[in-house]
Amino acid sequence: MNETKPVLRCGHIAIVGRPNVGKSTLLNRLLGTKLSITSRKPQTTRHAILGVKTVDTTQFIYRDTPGLQNLQNKKIHRAMNRTVISTLQEVDVILFVVDSLIWNEGDENVLKSLGDATGNSSLTPVILVINKVDRIEDKTRLLPHLEMLSKKRNFAAIIPLSAFDDKCVSLLEREIAPRLPQTTHLFSEDELTDRSERFLTSEIVREKIIRQLGDEIPYEVAVEIESFQDMPHLVEIHALILVEKEGQKRIVIGSGGSRIKQIGEQAREDIEALLQKKVLLKLWVKVKAGWSDDDRALKSLGLE
């Protein structure tokens, strides 16, 4: 008697929304590990971060995206928006993440981009994710808010959740899975991402800078890995921190080098956890005026 072959599903899922609604935190919770850097500051995510999760016969390929920018006065903002739009054109399911009871102009702009990106709003299923519901003190406000949002678009599903609640995340995945194509898996079962260790290292350093200095310097700060030497028992990493003004350089370095030392110590701990090796991390700061509005600089940093 022939055994029935299991049905394999595999597809790409975009996580989109305006800045600072918890997209990266949601991705990390879905994967069960920290892949995308997070902070309470907007504009933390700049690249489309790909994370893979394989559960039995289903492979979820999540793609975290930068928050869609209303501000587009610099090339870095326009590049981030292009990343979002191009990602939307290549996925099978879209998770549109919004922040609890908040709905504003930024959310409206994201909603409009979903229709534009797919050409026909009915082609790509859009699941509306109401994030951070654990922060709503008066839960009676949630139902009328959901009713209002349901009239915005014919969503495939509307899922209220907290990114810190595993039960909510499991419910979300049960909505995603049947909407993925029936096809063979694209990644091996133990693969987590297509991003290199160099890239992940640079993102960890940038996260520590944003978390410490988000209120003191603009987000036009970048990290470039100049050297990554992977030896049997040690990884030696040289990273260059780019800022746009001399005053920003002094802030990053701190009095007597205290701030950059703290950034390095915090980053090294996370990098060692990622690489499972001892890490020697050396940081430098360089002023490169106007890098965030320069095509060549953005290209070298993978932000074209």
Secondary structure, DSSP 8 states (H G I E B T S, - for coil): --------EEEEEEEE-STTSSHHHHHHHHHTS--S---SSTT---S-EEEEEEETTEEEEEEE-----S--SSHHHHHHHHHHHHHHTT-SEEEEEEETT---HHHHHHHHHHHHHHSSTTTS-EEEEEE-GGG-S-GGGHHHHHHHHHTTS--SEEEE--TT-HHHHHHHHHHHGGGS-B---SS-TT---SS-HHHHHHHHHHHHHHHHHTTTS-S--EEEEEEEEE-SSEEEEEEEEEESSHHHHHHHH-GGGHHHHHHHHHHHHHHHHHHTSEEEEEEEEEE-TTGGG-HHHHHHTT--
